[in-house]
């Protein structure tokens, strides 16, 4: 239930942010208008998957400095 409230609140806020950004948008610099999805962190964007690394590689890089 708290997730639904959080998503609803972000939906409302993202619509307001998109409207405000579009009011101040310069059409010459940004031809595409902003949408609410641009400001909503709860919406899954079409991002490429994060690369997975073996924990040993991470240890070598960050701990052992190899």
mmCIF file of the N, C-alpha and C atoms, coordinates in Angstrom:
data_MODEL
# 
_entry.id   MODEL 
# 
loop_
_atom_site.group_PDB 
_atom_site.id 
_atom_site.type_symbol 
_atom_site.label_atom_id 
_atom_site.label_alt_id 
_atom_site.label_comp_id 
_atom_site.label_asym_id 
_atom_site.label_entity_id 
_atom_site.label_seq_id 
_atom_site.pdbx_PDB_ins_code 
_atom_site.Cartn_x 
_atom_site.Cartn_y 
_atom_site.Cartn_z 
_atom_site.occupancy 
_atom_site.B_iso_or_equiv 
_atom_site.pdbx_formal_charge 
_atom_site.auth_seq_id 
_atom_site.auth_comp_id 
_atom_site.auth_asym_id 
_atom_site.auth_atom_id 
_atom_site.pdbx_PDB_model_num 
ATOM 1   N N  . UNK A 1 1  ? 0.821  -1.186  0.000   1.00 0.00 ? 1  UNK A N  1 
ATOM 2   C CA . UNK A 1 1  ? 0.000  0.000   0.000   1.00 0.00 ? 1  UNK A CA 1 
ATOM 3   C C  . UNK A 1 1  ? 0.871  1.258   0.000   1.00 0.00 ? 1  UNK A C  1 
ATOM 4   N N  . UNK A 1 2  ? 1.985  1.198   0.697   1.00 0.00 ? 2  UNK A N  1 
ATOM 5   C CA . UNK A 1 2  ? 2.859  2.367   0.703   1.00 0.00 ? 2  UNK A CA 1 
ATOM 6   C C  . UNK A 1 2  ? 3.510  2.571   -0.661  1.00 0.00 ? 2  UNK A C  1 
ATOM 7   N N  . UNK A 1 3  ? 3.774  1.471   -1.385  1.00 0.00 ? 3  UNK A N  1 
ATOM 8   C CA . UNK A 1 3  ? 4.331  1.606   -2.739  1.00 0.00 ? 3  UNK A CA 1 
ATOM 9   C C  . UNK A 1 3  ? 3.348  2.305   -3.664  1.00 0.00 ? 3  UNK A C  1 
ATOM 10  N N  . UNK A 1 4  ? 2.096  1.981   -3.551  1.00 0.00 ? 4  UNK A N  1 
ATOM 11  C CA . UNK A 1 4  ? 1.083  2.615   -4.394  1.00 0.00 ? 4  UNK A CA 1 
ATOM 12  C C  . UNK A 1 4  ? 1.001  4.109   -4.102  1.00 0.00 ? 4  UNK A C  1 
ATOM 13  N N  . UNK A 1 5  ? 1.072  4.477   -2.853  1.00 0.00 ? 5  UNK A N  1 
ATOM 14  C CA . UNK A 1 5  ? 1.028  5.891   -2.473  1.00 0.00 ? 5  UNK A CA 1 
ATOM 15  C C  . UNK A 1 5  ? 2.264  6.625   -3.001  1.00 0.00 ? 5  UNK A C  1 
ATOM 16  N N  . UNK A 1 6  ? 3.405  5.978   -2.882  1.00 0.00 ? 6  UNK A N  1 
ATOM 17  C CA . UNK A 1 6  ? 4.653  6.580   -3.361  1.00 0.00 ? 6  UNK A CA 1 
ATOM 18  C C  . UNK A 1 6  ? 4.603  6.764   -4.879  1.00 0.00 ? 6  UNK A C  1 
ATOM 19  N N  . UNK A 1 7  ? 4.140  5.741   -5.601  1.00 0.00 ? 7  UNK A N  1 
ATOM 20  C CA . UNK A 1 7  ? 4.034  5.848   -7.062  1.00 0.00 ? 7  UNK A CA 1 
ATOM 21  C C  . UNK A 1 7  ? 3.045  6.931   -7.467  1.00 0.00 ? 7  UNK A C  1 
ATOM 22  N N  . UNK A 1 8  ? 1.917  7.015   -6.773  1.00 0.00 ? 8  UNK A N  1 
ATOM 23  C CA . UNK A 1 8  ? 0.915  8.030   -7.079  1.00 0.00 ? 8  UNK A CA 1 
ATOM 24  C C  . UNK A 1 8  ? 1.455  9.425   -6.832  1.00 0.00 ? 8  UNK A C  1 
ATOM 25  N N  . UNK A 1 9  ? 2.187  9.592   -5.750  1.00 0.00 ? 9  UNK A N  1 
ATOM 26  C CA . UNK A 1 9  ? 2.780  10.890  -5.441  1.00 0.00 ? 9  UNK A CA 1 
ATOM 27  C C  . UNK A 1 9  ? 3.813  11.283  -6.498  1.00 0.00 ? 9  UNK A C  1 
ATOM 28  N N  . UNK A 1 10 ? 4.654  10.329  -6.921  1.00 0.00 ? 10 UNK A N  1 
ATOM 29  C CA . UNK A 1 10 ? 5.649  10.632  -7.947  1.00 0.00 ? 10 UNK A CA 1 
ATOM 30  C C  . UNK A 1 10 ? 4.995  10.910  -9.297  1.00 0.00 ? 10 UNK A C  1 
ATOM 31  N N  . UNK A 1 11 ? 3.885  10.227  -9.581  1.00 0.00 ? 11 UNK A N  1 
ATOM 32  C CA . UNK A 1 11 ? 3.166  10.488  -10.829 1.00 0.00 ? 11 UNK A CA 1 
ATOM 33  C C  . UNK A 1 11 ? 2.664  11.922  -10.847 1.00 0.00 ? 11 UNK A C  1 
ATOM 34  N N  . UNK A 1 12 ? 2.080  12.343  -9.749  1.00 0.00 ? 12 UNK A N  1 
ATOM 35  C CA . UNK A 1 12 ? 1.575  13.711  -9.642  1.00 0.00 ? 12 UNK A CA 1 
ATOM 36  C C  . UNK A 1 12 ? 2.715  14.716  -9.767  1.00 0.00 ? 12 UNK A C  1 
ATOM 37  N N  . UNK A 1 13 ? 3.788  14.495  -9.033  1.00 0.00 ? 13 UNK A N  1 
ATOM 38  C CA . UNK A 1 13 ? 4.928  15.410  -9.040  1.00 0.00 ? 13 UNK A CA 1 
ATOM 39  C C  . UNK A 1 13 ? 5.593  15.463  -10.412 1.00 0.00 ? 13 UNK A C  1 
ATOM 40  N N  . UNK A 1 14 ? 5.733  14.319  -11.064 1.00 0.00 ? 14 UNK A N  1 
ATOM 41  C CA . UNK A 1 14 ? 6.396  14.297  -12.368 1.00 0.00 ? 14 UNK A CA 1 
ATOM 42  C C  . UNK A 1 14 ? 5.575  15.035  -13.426 1.00 0.00 ? 14 UNK A C  1 
ATOM 43  N N  . UNK A 1 15 ? 4.244  14.981  -13.325 1.00 0.00 ? 15 UNK A N  1 
ATOM 44  C CA . UNK A 1 15 ? 3.424  15.754  -14.261 1.00 0.00 ? 15 UNK A CA 1 
ATOM 45  C C  . UNK A 1 15 ? 3.620  17.259  -14.046 1.00 0.00 ? 15 UNK A C  1 
ATOM 46  N N  . UNK A 1 16 ? 3.693  17.663  -12.801 1.00 0.00 ? 16 UNK A N  1 
ATOM 47  C CA . UNK A 1 16 ? 3.925  19.082  -12.517 1.00 0.00 ? 16 UNK A CA 1 
ATOM 48  C C  . UNK A 1 16 ? 5.304  19.525  -12.995 1.00 0.00 ? 16 UNK A C  1 
ATOM 49  N N  . UNK A 1 17 ? 6.316  18.700  -12.773 1.00 0.00 ? 17 UNK A N  1 
ATOM 50  C CA . UNK A 1 17 ? 7.668  19.035  -13.217 1.00 0.00 ? 17 UNK A CA 1 
ATOM 51  C C  . UNK A 1 17 ? 7.762  19.109  -14.736 1.00 0.00 ? 17 UNK A C  1 
ATOM 52  N N  . UNK A 1 18 ? 7.091  18.195  -15.429 1.00 0.00 ? 18 UNK A N  1 
ATOM 53  C CA . UNK A 1 18 ? 7.108  18.226  -16.893 1.00 0.00 ? 18 UNK A CA 1 
ATOM 54  C C  . UNK A 1 18 ? 6.424  19.484  -17.414 1.00 0.00 ? 18 UNK A C  1 
ATOM 55  N N  . UNK A 1 19 ? 5.324  19.851  -16.799 1.00 0.00 ? 19 UNK A N  1 
ATOM 56  C CA . UNK A 1 19 ? 4.618  21.058  -17.221 1.00 0.00 ? 19 UNK A CA 1 
ATOM 57  C C  . UNK A 1 19 ? 5.491  22.299  -16.997 1.00 0.00 ? 19 UNK A C  1 
ATOM 58  N N  . UNK A 1 20 ? 6.124  22.375  -15.850 1.00 0.00 ? 20 UNK A N  1 
ATOM 59  C CA . UNK A 1 20 ? 6.990  23.509  -15.539 1.00 0.00 ? 20 UNK A CA 1 
ATOM 60  C C  . UNK A 1 20 ? 8.187  23.556  -16.500 1.00 0.00 ? 20 UNK A C  1 
ATOM 61  N N  . UNK A 1 21 ? 8.775  22.404  -16.781 1.00 0.00 ? 21 UNK A N  1 
ATOM 62  C CA . UNK A 1 21 ? 9.920  22.363  -17.696 1.00 0.00 ? 21 UNK A CA 1 
ATOM 63  C C  . UNK A 1 21 ? 9.507  22.755  -19.111 1.00 0.00 ? 21 UNK A C  1 
ATOM 64  N N  . UNK A 1 22 ? 8.322  22.357  -19.537 1.00 0.00 ? 22 UNK A N  1 
ATOM 65  C CA . UNK A 1 22 ? 7.867  22.706  -20.884 1.00 0.00 ? 22 UNK A CA 1 
ATOM 66  C C  . UNK A 1 22 ? 7.541  24.183  -21.016 1.00 0.00 ? 22 UNK A C  1 
ATOM 67  N N  . UNK A 1 23 ? 7.115  24.809  -19.933 1.00 0.00 ? 23 UNK A N  1 
ATOM 68  C CA . UNK A 1 23 ? 6.843  26.246  -19.966 1.00 0.00 ? 23 UNK A CA 1 
ATOM 69  C C  . UNK A 1 23 ? 8.138  27.014  -20.196 1.00 0.00 ? 23 UNK A C  1 
ATOM 70  N N  . UNK A 1 24 ? 9.229  26.545  -19.590 1.00 0.00 ? 24 UNK A N  1 
ATOM 71  C CA . UNK A 1 24 ? 10.510 27.245  -19.680 1.00 0.00 ? 24 UNK A CA 1 
ATOM 72  C C  . UNK A 1 24 ? 11.446 26.638  -20.727 1.00 0.00 ? 24 UNK A C  1 
ATOM 73  N N  . UNK A 1 25 ? 10.953 25.719  -21.528 1.00 0.00 ? 25 UNK A N  1 
ATOM 74  C CA . UNK A 1 25 ? 11.771 25.038  -22.537 1.00 0.00 ? 25 UNK A CA 1 
ATOM 75  C C  . UNK A 1 25 ? 11.985 25.949  -23.740 1.00 0.00 ? 25 UNK A C  1 
ATOM 76  N N  . UNK A 1 26 ? 13.197 25.953  -24.261 1.00 0.00 ? 26 UNK A N  1 
ATOM 77  C CA . UNK A 1 26 ? 13.509 26.684  -25.485 1.00 0.00 ? 26 UNK A CA 1 
ATOM 78  C C  . UNK A 1 26 ? 13.344 25.706  -26.645 1.00 0.00 ? 26 UNK A C  1 
ATOM 79  N N  . UNK A 1 27 ? 12.344 25.896  -27.498 1.00 0.00 ? 27 UNK A N  1 
ATOM 80  C CA . UNK A 1 27 ? 12.103 24.929  -28.587 1.00 0.00 ? 27 UNK A CA 1 
ATOM 81  C C  . UNK A 1 27 ? 13.273 24.789  -29.553 1.00 0.00 ? 27 UNK A C  1 
ATOM 82  N N  . UNK A 1 28 ? 14.124 25.797  -29.637 1.00 0.00 ? 28 UNK A N  1 
ATOM 83  C CA . UNK A 1 28 ? 15.270 25.710  -30.534 1.00 0.00 ? 28 UNK A CA 1 
ATOM 84  C C  . UNK A 1 28 ? 16.346 24.778  -29.972 1.00 0.00 ? 28 UNK A C  1 
ATOM 85  N N  . UNK A 1 29 ? 16.487 24.760  -28.670 1.00 0.00 ? 29 UNK A N  1 
ATOM 86  C CA . UNK A 1 29 ? 17.530 23.937  -28.042 1.00 0.00 ? 29 UNK A CA 1 
ATOM 87  C C  . UNK A 1 29 ? 17.023 22.533  -27.713 1.00 0.00 ? 29 UNK A C  1 
ATOM 88  N N  . UNK A 1 30 ? 15.760 22.418  -27.389 1.00 0.00 ? 30 UNK A N  1 
ATOM 89  C CA . UNK A 1 30 ? 15.168 21.124  -27.028 1.00 0.00 ? 30 UNK A CA 1 
ATOM 90  C C  . UNK A 1 30 ? 13.862 20.975  -27.798 1.00 0.00 ? 30 UNK A C  1 
ATOM 91  N N  . UNK A 1 31 ? 13.915 20.424  -29.018 1.00 0.00 ? 31 UNK A N  1 
ATOM 92  C CA . UNK A 1 31 ? 12.710 20.385  -29.852 1.00 0.00 ? 31 UNK A CA 1 
ATOM 93  C C  . UNK A 1 31 ? 11.626 19.448  -29.310 1.00 0.00 ? 31 UNK A C  1 
ATOM 94  N N  . UNK A 1 32 ? 12.025 18.394  -28.598 1.00 0.00 ? 32 UNK A N  1 
ATOM 95  C CA . UNK A 1 32 ? 11.033 17.447  -28.071 1.00 0.00 ? 32 UNK A CA 1 
ATOM 96  C C  . UNK A 1 32 ? 10.547 17.927  -26.708 1.00 0.00 ? 32 UNK A C  1 
ATOM 97  N N  . UNK A 1 33 ? 9.234  18.024  -26.518 1.00 0.00 ? 33 UNK A N  1 
ATOM 98  C CA . UNK A 1 33 ? 8.745  18.432  -25.196 1.00 0.00 ? 33 UNK A CA 1 
ATOM 99  C C  . UNK A 1 33 ? 9.017  17.346  -24.149 1.00 0.00 ? 33 UNK A C  1 
ATOM 100 N N  . UNK A 1 34 ? 9.157  17.782  -22.920 1.00 0.00 ? 34 UNK A N  1 
ATOM 101 C CA . UNK A 1 34 ? 9.363  16.851  -21.820 1.00 0.00 ? 34 UNK A CA 1 
ATOM 102 C C  . UNK A 1 34 ? 8.074  16.096  -21.541 1.00 0.00 ? 34 UNK A C  1 
ATOM 103 N N  . UNK A 1 35 ? 8.208  14.876  -21.062 1.00 0.00 ? 35 UNK A N  1 
ATOM 104 C CA . UNK A 1 35 ? 7.043  14.118  -20.631 1.00 0.00 ? 35 UNK A CA 1 
ATOM 105 C C  . UNK A 1 35 ? 7.207  13.804  -19.146 1.00 0.00 ? 35 UNK A C  1 
ATOM 106 N N  . UNK A 1 36 ? 6.143  13.352  -18.542 1.00 0.00 ? 36 UNK A N  1 
ATOM 107 C CA . UNK A 1 36 ? 6.192  13.025  -17.123 1.00 0.00 ? 36 UNK A CA 1 
ATOM 108 C C  . UNK A 1 36 ? 7.152  11.862  -16.860 1.00 0.00 ? 36 UNK A C  1 
ATOM 109 N N  . UNK A 1 37 ? 7.323  10.998  -17.839 1.00 0.00 ? 37 UNK A N  1 
ATOM 110 C CA . UNK A 1 37 ? 8.240  9.858   -17.682 1.00 0.00 ? 37 UNK A CA 1 
ATOM 111 C C  . UNK A 1 37 ? 9.690  10.314  -17.508 1.00 0.00 ? 37 UNK A C  1 
ATOM 112 N N  . UNK A 1 38 ? 10.015 11.496  -18.030 1.00 0.00 ? 38 UNK A N  1 
ATOM 113 C CA . UNK A 1 38 ? 11.375 12.015  -17.900 1.00 0.00 ? 38 UNK A CA 1 
ATOM 114 C C  . UNK A 1 38 ? 11.721 12.359  -16.454 1.00 0.00 ? 38 UNK A C  1 
ATOM 115 N N  . UNK A 1 39 ? 10.725 12.607  -15.621 1.00 0.00 ? 39 UNK A N  1 
ATOM 116 C CA . UNK A 1 39 ? 10.952 13.048  -14.250 1.00 0.00 ? 39 UNK A CA 1 
ATOM 117 C C  . UNK A 1 39 ? 10.524 12.028  -13.206 1.00 0.00 ? 39 UNK A C  1 
ATOM 118 N N  . UNK A 1 40 ? 9.959  10.924  -13.621 1.00 0.00 ? 40 UNK A N  1 
ATOM 119 C CA . UNK A 1 40 ? 9.421  9.959   -12.672 1.00 0.00 ? 40 UNK A CA 1 
ATOM 120 C C  . UNK A 1 40 ? 10.420 8.829   -12.428 1.00 0.00 ? 40 UNK A C  1 
ATOM 121 N N  . UNK A 1 41 ? 10.980 8.740   -11.220 1.00 0.00 ? 41 UNK A N  1 
ATOM 122 C CA . UNK A 1 41 ? 11.960 7.685   -10.955 1.00 0.00 ? 41 UNK A CA 1 
ATOM 123 C C  . UNK A 1 41 ? 11.329 6.313   -10.758 1.00 0.00 ? 41 UNK A C  1 
ATOM 124 N N  . UNK A 1 42 ? 10.015 6.237   -10.603 1.00 0.00 ? 42 UNK A N  1 
ATOM 125 C CA . UNK A 1 42 ? 9.371  4.939   -10.384 1.00 0.00 ? 42 UNK A CA 1 
ATOM 126 C C  . UNK A 1 42 ? 9.061  4.225   -11.689 1.00 0.00 ? 42 UNK A C  1 
ATOM 127 N N  . UNK A 1 43 ? 9.166  4.920   -12.825 1.00 0.00 ? 43 UNK A N  1 
ATOM 128 C CA . UNK A 1 43 ? 8.900  4.321   -14.128 1.00 0.00 ? 43 UNK A CA 1 
ATOM 129 C C  . UNK A 1 43 ? 10.188 3.702   -14.639 1.00 0.00 ? 43 UNK A C  1 
ATOM 130 N N  . UNK A 1 44 ? 10.098 2.472   -15.080 1.00 0.00 ? 44 UNK A N  1 
ATOM 131 C CA . UNK A 1 44 ? 11.277 1.801   -15.611 1.00 0.00 ? 44 UNK A CA 1 
ATOM 132 C C  . UNK A 1 44 ? 11.555 2.314   -17.010 1.00 0.00 ? 44 UNK A C  1 
ATOM 133 N N  . UNK A 1 45 ? 12.693 2.923   -17.179 1.00 0.00 ? 45 UNK A N  1 
ATOM 134 C CA . UNK A 1 45 ? 13.096 3.431   -18.496 1.00 0.00 ? 45 UNK A CA 1 
ATOM 135 C C  . UNK A 1 45 ? 13.717 2.299   -19.299 1.00 0.00 ? 45 UNK A C  1 
ATOM 136 N N  . UNK A 1 46 ? 13.856 2.512   -20.568 1.00 0.00 ? 46 UNK A N  1 
ATOM 137 C CA . UNK A 1 46 ? 14.491 1.523   -21.434 1.00 0.00 ? 46 UNK A CA 1 
ATOM 138 C C  . UNK A 1 46 ? 15.999 1.689   -21.368 1.00 0.00 ? 46 UNK A C  1 
ATOM 139 N N  . UNK A 1 47 ? 16.547 1.402   -20.219 1.00 0.00 ? 47 UNK A N  1 
ATOM 140 C CA . UNK A 1 47 ? 17.989 1.509   -20.019 1.00 0.00 ? 47 UNK A CA 1 
ATOM 141 C C  . UNK A 1 47 ? 18.637 0.176   -20.351 1.00 0.00 ? 47 UNK A C  1 
ATOM 142 N N  . UNK A 1 48 ? 19.857 0.215   -20.821 1.00 0.00 ? 48 UNK A N  1 
ATOM 143 C CA . UNK A 1 48 ? 20.541 -1.050  -21.060 1.00 0.00 ? 48 UNK A CA 1 
ATOM 144 C C  . UNK A 1 48 ? 20.807 -1.743  -19.724 1.00 0.00 ? 48 UNK A C  1 
ATOM 145 N N  . UNK A 1 49 ? 20.845 -3.055  -19.727 1.00 0.00 ? 49 UNK A N  1 
ATOM 146 C CA . UNK A 1 49 ? 21.082 -3.756  -18.461 1.00 0.00 ? 49 UNK A CA 1 
ATOM 147 C C  . UNK A 1 49 ? 22.469 -3.433  -17.913 1.00 0.00 ? 49 UNK A C  1 
ATOM 148 N N  . UNK A 1 50 ? 22.540 -3.406  -16.611 1.00 0.00 ? 50 UNK A N  1 
ATOM 149 C CA . UNK A 1 50 ? 23.821 -3.125  -15.965 1.00 0.00 ? 50 UNK A CA 1 
ATOM 150 C C  . UNK A 1 50 ? 24.748 -4.320  -16.164 1.00 0.00 ? 50 UNK A C  1 
ATOM 151 N N  . UNK A 1 51 ? 26.004 -4.056  -16.470 1.00 0.00 ? 51 UNK A N  1 
ATOM 152 C CA . UNK A 1 51 ? 26.931 -5.174  -16.656 1.00 0.00 ? 51 UNK A CA 1 
ATOM 153 C C  . UNK A 1 51 ? 27.200 -5.873  -15.330 1.00 0.00 ? 51 UNK A C  1 
ATOM 154 N N  . UNK A 1 52 ? 27.286 -7.180  -15.389 1.00 0.00 ? 52 UNK A N  1 
ATOM 155 C CA . UNK A 1 52 ? 27.569 -7.958  -14.196 1.00 0.00 ? 52 UNK A CA 1 
ATOM 156 C C  . UNK A 1 52 ? 29.046 -8.317  -14.195 1.00 0.00 ? 52 UNK A C  1 
ATOM 157 N N  . UNK A 1 53 ? 29.652 -8.228  -13.025 1.00 0.00 ? 53 UNK A N  1 
ATOM 158 C CA . UNK A 1 53 ? 31.070 -8.554  -12.906 1.00 0.00 ? 53 UNK A CA 1 
ATOM 159 C C  . UNK A 1 53 ? 31.251 -9.579  -11.798 1.00 0.00 ? 53 UNK A C  1 
ATOM 160 N N  . UNK A 1 54 ? 32.239 -10.371 -11.967 1.00 0.00 ? 54 UNK A N  1 
ATOM 161 C CA . UNK A 1 54 ? 32.578 -11.337 -10.951 1.00 0.00 ? 54 UNK A CA 1 
ATOM 162 C C  . UNK A 1 54 ? 33.138 -10.587 -9.742  1.00 0.00 ? 54 UNK A C  1 
ATOM 163 N N  . UNK A 1 55 ? 32.804 -11.037 -8.548  1.00 0.00 ? 55 UNK A N  1 
ATOM 164 C CA . UNK A 1 55 ? 33.254 -10.356 -7.328  1.00 0.00 ? 55 UNK A CA 1 
ATOM 165 C C  . UNK A 1 55 ? 34.773 -10.368 -7.217  1.00 0.00 ? 55 UNK A C  1 
ATOM 166 N N  . UNK A 1 56 ? 35.422 -11.364 -7.781  1.00 0.00 ? 56 UNK A N  1 
ATOM 167 C CA . UNK A 1 56 ? 36.897 -11.427 -7.738  1.00 0.00 ? 56 UNK A CA 1 
ATOM 168 C C  . UNK A 1 56 ? 37.507 -10.297 -8.571  1.00 0.00 ? 56 UNK A C  1 
ATOM 169 N N  . UNK A 1 57 ? 36.885 -9.975  -9.691  1.00 0.00 ? 57 UNK A N  1 
ATOM 170 C CA . UNK A 1 57 ? 37.376 -8.879  -10.519 1.00 0.00 ? 57 UNK A CA 1 
ATOM 171 C C  . UNK A 1 57 ? 37.255 -7.562  -9.758  1.00 0.00 ? 57 UNK A C  1 
ATOM 172 N N  . UNK A 1 58 ? 36.126 -7.371  -9.109  1.00 0.00 ? 58 UNK A N  1 
ATOM 173 C CA . UNK A 1 58 ? 35.930 -6.152  -8.329  1.00 0.00 ? 58 UNK A CA 1 
ATOM 174 C C  . UNK A 1 58 ? 36.930 -6.062  -7.182  1.00 0.00 ? 58 UNK A C  1 
ATOM 175 N N  . UNK A 1 59 ? 37.212 -7.185  -6.527  1.00 0.00 ? 59 UNK A N  1 
ATOM 176 C CA . UNK A 1 59 ? 38.179 -7.198  -5.435  1.00 0.00 ? 59 UNK A CA 1 
ATOM 177 C C  . UNK A 1 59 ? 39.569 -6.846  -5.959  1.00 0.00 ? 59 UNK A C  1 
ATOM 178 N N  . UNK A 1 60 ? 39.942 -7.414  -7.106  1.00 0.00 ? 60 UNK A N  1 
ATOM 179 C CA . UNK A 1 60 ? 41.250 -7.117  -7.692  1.00 0.00 ? 60 UNK A CA 1 
ATOM 180 C C  . UNK A 1 60 ? 41.377 -5.634  -8.026  1.00 0.00 ? 60 UNK A C  1 
ATOM 181 N N  . UNK A 1 61 ? 40.315 -5.050  -8.529  1.00 0.00 ? 61 UNK A N  1 
ATOM 182 C CA . UNK A 1 61 ? 40.383 -3.663  -8.961  1.00 0.00 ? 61 UNK A CA 1 
ATOM 183 C C  . UNK A 1 61 ? 40.368 -2.705  -7.760  1.00 0.00 ? 61 UNK A C  1 
ATOM 184 N N  . UNK A 1 62 ? 39.447 -2.923  -6.824  1.00 0.00 ? 62 UNK A N  1 
ATOM 185 C CA . UNK A 1 62 ? 39.243 -1.945  -5.776  1.00 0.00 ? 62 UNK A CA 1 
ATOM 186 C C  . UNK A 1 62 ? 39.988 -2.231  -4.474  1.00 0.00 ? 62 UNK A C  1 
ATOM 187 N N  . UNK A 1 63 ? 40.312 -3.471  -4.209  1.00 0.00 ? 63 UNK A N  1 
ATOM 188 C CA . UNK A 1 63 ? 40.984 -3.810  -2.958  1.00 0.00 ? 63 UNK A CA 1 
ATOM 189 C C  . UNK A 1 63 ? 42.468 -4.030  -3.186  1.00 0.00 ? 63 UNK A C  1 
ATOM 190 N N  . UNK A 1 64 ? 42.793 -4.894  -4.122  1.00 0.00 ? 64 UNK A N  1 
ATOM 191 C CA . UNK A 1 64 ? 44.191 -5.229  -4.357  1.00 0.00 ? 64 UNK A CA 1 
ATOM 192 C C  . UNK A 1 64 ? 44.882 -4.267  -5.303  1.00 0.00 ? 64 UNK A C  1 
ATOM 193 N N  . UNK A 1 65 ? 44.138 -3.397  -5.974  1.00 0.00 ? 65 UNK A N  1 
ATOM 194 C CA . UNK A 1 65 ? 44.665 -2.378  -6.894  1.00 0.00 ? 65 UNK A CA 1 
ATOM 195 C C  . UNK A 1 65 ? 45.531 -2.976  -7.997  1.00 0.00 ? 65 UNK A C  1 
ATOM 196 N N  . UNK A 1 66 ? 45.073 -4.071  -8.579  1.00 0.00 ? 66 UNK A N  1 
ATOM 197 C CA . UNK A 1 66 ? 45.826 -4.705  -9.683  1.00 0.00 ? 66 UNK A CA 1 
ATOM 198 C C  . UNK A 1 66 ? 45.370 -4.176  -11.002 1.00 0.00 ? 66 UNK A C  1 
# 
